[in-house]
Amino acid sequence: MFTAEDPFCGVDFDDIWRSDADEGPAWAHPILERFRDTYGEESPSGTGYKLWCRARAPRCGKWVLGPGDAGIEIYDRGRFFTI
């Protein structure tokens, strides 16, 4: 769980891969490239991706970046990230 006392932040990309052949949405590529040297892994669902980094979130919550409700969630406190 991320807390206000630790220096970590999590970025959660929900449902960006819908199949093994899917390369993900175009909006996700520059973000993933920027964090290419940051620890990340496939989410337990198999369709998302999570990053863990040493940072403070500019604000916690969801940013809608693609069509519909597609986007990322960023949290640095009060949230569990499964591994």
C-alpha positions in Angstrom: 0.0 0.0 0.0 1.3 3.4 -0.9 1.3 5.8 2.1 2.1 9.5 2.6 5.2 8.5 4.5 6.9 6.5 1.8 8.5 8.0 -1.3 6.7 5.8 -3.9 4.1 6.3 -6.5 2.2 3.9 -8.8 0.9 4.4 -12.3 -1.9 2.0 -13.4 -2.7 1.5 -17.1 -6.1 -0.3 -17.1 -7.2 -2.5 -20.1 -4.5 -1.3 -22.5 -4.0 -4.8 -24.0 -7.0 -6.7 -25.1 -5.1 -9.6 -26.7 -1.6 -11.0 -27.1 -1.3 -9.4 -30.5 -2.5 -5.9 -29.3 0.3 -3.3 -29.2 -1.8 -1.0 -26.9 -3.3 2.4 -27.6 -1.1 5.1 -29.2 -1.5 7.5 -26.2 0.2 4.9 -23.9 3.4 4.5 -25.9 5.1 7.8 -25.0 4.3 7.3 -21.3 5.7 3.8 -21.3 8.7 5.0 -23.2 9.4 7.8 -20.7 9.3 5.2 -17.9 11.2 2.5 -19.7 13.9 2.3 -16.9 11.2 2.1 -14.2 10.0 -1.1 -12.7 6.7 -2.3 -14.1 4.8 -5.4 -14.7 1.7 -6.8 -16.3 -1.3 -6.4 -14.1 -3.0 -9.5 -12.6 -5.8 -9.2 -15.1 -3.4 -9.6 -18.0 -4.8 -6.6 -19.8 -3.1 -3.8 -17.9 0.3 -2.6 -16.8 1.6 -1.1 -13.5 4.6 1.0 -12.8 6.2 1.7 -9.4 8.5 4.7 -9.1 10.0 7.0 -6.5 7.9 10.1 -7.0 5.0 12.2 -5.6 1.9 12.4 -7.7 0.9 15.8 -8.9 -2.6 14.7 -7.9 -3.9 11.3 -7.1 -6.7 9.9 -9.3 -7.5 9.1 -12.9 -6.5 10.9 -16.1 -8.6 10.1 -19.1 -6.2 10.1 -22.1 -8.0 8.1 -24.8 -11.4 7.4 -26.2 -14.2 6.6 -23.8 -12.8 6.1 -20.3 -9.3 5.0 -21.3 -6.5 6.4 -19.2 -4.2 6.0 -16.3 -4.5 6.2 -12.5 -1.8 7.6 -10.4 -1.5 7.2 -6.6 1.1 7.9 -4.0 -1.0 7.3 -0.9 -4.1 5.4 0.2 -4.1 2.8 -2.5 -3.0 -0.9 -2.8 -1.2 -2.0 -6.0 -1.2 -5.8 -6.5 1.9 -7.6 -7.7 
